[in-house]
Amino acid sequence: MHTLLQQFLDAAGPAEEDNRLNELIESHARPLIRRVIGSRLRDLPGEADDVSAEAQMELLLWLRRM
């Protein structure tokens, strides 16, 4: 398991959990999501932004449920 994900799962409290989650999303998930969706929807840049935002939200909700 990736170190940042493990740190998120092992967070001592809500503040640390929020910090770890933000780091996961901003540093790793967002760039990867944008790159993958951008390459698949390169002819529809407005749609790519919407789909990327939706994917990030779904990931955030999934991680919160963990």
C-alpha positions as CSV (number, residue, x, y, z in Angstrom):
1,M,0.0,0.0,0.0
2,H,1.2,3.5,-0.8
3,T,2.8,5.3,2.2
4,L,0.5,8.3,1.9
5,L,-2.6,6.1,1.8
6,Q,-1.4,4.2,4.8
7,Q,-0.7,7.5,6.7
8,F,-4.2,8.6,5.8
9,L,-5.7,5.4,7.2
10,D,-3.6,5.6,10.3
11,A,-4.3,9.3,11.0
12,A,-4.6,10.1,14.7
13,G,-7.5,12.5,14.4
14,P,-9.7,14.5,12.1
15,A,-7.2,17.3,11.5
16,E,-4.4,14.9,10.6
17,E,-6.8,12.9,8.4
18,D,-7.8,16.0,6.5
19,N,-4.2,17.0,6.0
20,R,-3.3,13.5,4.7
21,L,-6.3,13.3,2.5
22,N,-5.6,16.8,1.0
23,E,-2.0,15.7,0.3
24,L,-3.2,12.5,-1.4
25,I,-5.7,14.3,-3.6
26,E,-3.6,17.3,-4.5
27,S,-0.2,15.6,-5.0
28,H,-1.2,12.3,-6.5
29,A,-4.8,11.8,-7.5
30,R,-5.6,15.1,-9.1
31,P,-2.7,15.2,-11.5
32,L,-3.2,11.5,-12.5
33,I,-7.0,11.9,-13.0
34,R,-6.5,15.1,-15.1
35,R,-3.9,13.4,-17.2
36,V,-5.9,10.2,-17.9
37,I,-9.2,12.0,-18.5
38,G,-7.5,14.8,-20.5
39,S,-6.0,12.3,-22.8
40,R,-9.2,10.4,-23.4
41,L,-11.4,13.6,-23.8
42,R,-8.8,15.8,-25.5
43,D,-11.3,16.9,-28.1
44,L,-13.7,18.0,-25.4
45,P,-11.7,20.1,-22.9
46,G,-14.8,21.5,-21.1
47,E,-16.1,18.0,-20.6
48,A,-12.7,16.8,-19.4
49,D,-12.8,19.4,-16.6
50,D,-16.2,18.3,-15.5
51,V,-15.4,14.6,-15.6
52,S,-12.1,15.2,-13.7
53,A,-14.0,17.0,-11.0
54,E,-16.5,14.3,-10.7
55,A,-13.8,11.6,-10.5
56,Q,-12.0,13.5,-7.8
57,M,-15.3,13.8,-5.8
58,E,-16.0,10.1,-6.1
59,L,-12.5,9.3,-5.0
60,L,-12.8,11.6,-2.0
61,L,-16.1,10.0,-1.0
62,W,-14.6,6.5,-1.4
63,L,-11.6,7.4,0.8
64,R,-13.8,9.0,3.4
65,R,-15.8,5.8,3.7
66,M,-12.6,3.8,4.4
